[in-house]
C-alpha cells in the first residue's frame, strides 16, 4: 500500500493558475479582434478593437481601411461559415463601414459554391477548397 503524504503547508495544491502548469499545458491564444470575429463575437471584437487599436492610432481613416481589408479577407476565407461572416458584417457596421460589398461577395461565393455542388463534377469539399483558395 502506497500512501501519498503532502509536504508541509508551504507547498500548494496544483491549480489551473500555477505557473509551472500554465507553462507546460496552456494553450496560448491571441485575443485580438480577429479571434472574436472568428468565434462569432462581433461586439467583443469591436470593444477589443477600440481599446487595443484605436486608442493608440494617429491616423484613424488609414487604420479603418486596413482593418476593413483584413476583416474582408477573413470573411471571404470563411465564406461558408455563417457565424464568421455575420460577425464580420456586424463588426464592419459597428465601425461605421458599409458592409454592402462584403455581403454581396459572400453571397456570390455561396451561390457559386451551390451551383458547383449541383453540377456534381467534384465533391463539395473539393469545390469549397477551390473557392477558398481564390
C-alpha positions in Angstrom: 0.0 0.0 0.0 1.3 3.4 -1.1 0.3 6.4 0.9 1.0 9.8 -0.5 1.8 12.4 2.1 1.6 16.0 1.2 4.7 18.0 2.1 4.4 20.8 4.6 1.9 23.6 4.4 4.4 25.7 2.4 3.6 23.8 -0.9 0.3 24.4 -2.5 -2.1 22.1 -4.3 -1.9 22.2 -8.1 -4.4 24.5 -9.7 -5.0 26.0 -13.2 -3.2 29.2 -12.3 0.0 27.5 -11.3 2.7 29.0 -13.5 4.5 25.7 -14.0 1.3 24.1 -15.2 0.4 27.0 -17.4 3.9 26.9 -19.0 3.6 23.2 -19.6 0.0 22.7 -20.7 -1.7 26.0 -21.5 -3.0 26.9 -25.0 -2.0 30.5 -25.7 -4.4 32.4 -27.8 -4.0 36.0 -29.0 -7.3 37.6 -28.0 -7.4 40.3 -30.6 -10.4 41.4 -32.6 -9.8 38.7 -35.3 -10.2 36.0 -32.6 -13.6 37.4 -31.6 -14.8 37.7 -35.2 -13.7 34.2 -36.0 -15.6 33.0 -32.9 -18.8 34.9 -33.8 -18.5 37.7 -31.2 -18.6 41.0 -33.1 -19.3 43.2 -30.0 -16.3 41.7 -28.2 -14.3 42.3 -31.3 -15.5 45.9 -31.5 -14.7 46.6 -27.9 -11.3 44.9 -28.2 -10.5 47.0 -31.3 -11.5 50.2 -29.7 -9.3 49.6 -26.7 -6.2 48.0 -28.3 -6.0 49.6 -31.7 -8.0 52.8 -32.0 -6.7 54.3 -28.8 -3.0 54.3 -29.9 -3.6 55.3 -33.6 -2.8 58.7 -35.1 -4.5 58.2 -38.5 -7.9 56.7 -37.9 -9.0 56.6 -41.5 -5.9 54.6 -42.6 -6.4 52.2 -39.7 -10.1 51.6 -40.5 -9.2 50.9 -44.2 -6.5 48.5 -43.1 -8.8 46.7 -40.7 -11.7 46.6 -43.2 -9.4 44.9 -45.7 -8.2 42.3 -43.1 -11.8 41.6 -42.0 -12.9 41.4 -45.6 -10.2 38.8 -46.3 -11.1 36.8 -43.2 -14.8 36.8 -44.1 -14.1 35.6 -47.7 -11.8 33.0 -46.5 -14.6 31.6 -44.2 -17.5 32.5 -46.5 -19.2 29.2 -45.8 -19.3 29.8 -42.1 -22.3 32.0 -41.2 -21.1 32.8 -37.7 -17.9 34.3 -39.1 -19.4 36.1 -42.0 -22.2 37.6 -40.0 -19.8 38.6 -37.3 -17.6 40.3 -39.9 -20.5 42.2 -41.3 -21.7 43.3 -37.9 -18.2 44.3 -36.9 -17.9 46.5 -40.1 -21.2 48.1 -39.4 -20.2 48.8 -35.7 -17.1 50.6 -37.1 -19.3 52.7 -39.4 -18.1 51.0 -42.5 -20.6 50.0 -45.2 -20.7 46.2 -45.4 -22.6 46.0 -48.8 -19.6 44.9 -50.8 -18.7 42.2 -48.2 -22.3 40.9 -48.1 -22.6 40.8 -51.9 -19.3 39.0 -52.3 -20.1 36.4 -49.6 -23.5 35.8 -51.1 -21.9 35.4 -54.6 -19.3 32.9 -53.4 -22.0 30.9 -51.7 -24.1 30.9 -54.9 -21.1 29.8 -56.9 -20.4 27.0 -54.4 -24.0 25.9 -54.5 -24.0 25.9 -58.3 -20.8 23.9 -58.5 -22.1 21.4 -56.0 -25.2 20.9 -58.2 -23.1 20.1 -61.2 -21.5 17.1 -59.5 -18.2 17.5 -61.3 -16.3 17.4 -58.0 -17.1 16.7 -54.4 -18.5 19.5 -52.3 -15.2 19.5 -50.3 -13.2 20.0 -53.5 -15.4 22.8 -54.6 -15.1 24.5 -51.3 -11.3 24.2 -51.3 -11.2 25.6 -54.8 -13.2 28.7 -53.8 -11.4 29.2 -50.6 -8.0 29.3 -52.4 -9.1 32.1 -54.6 
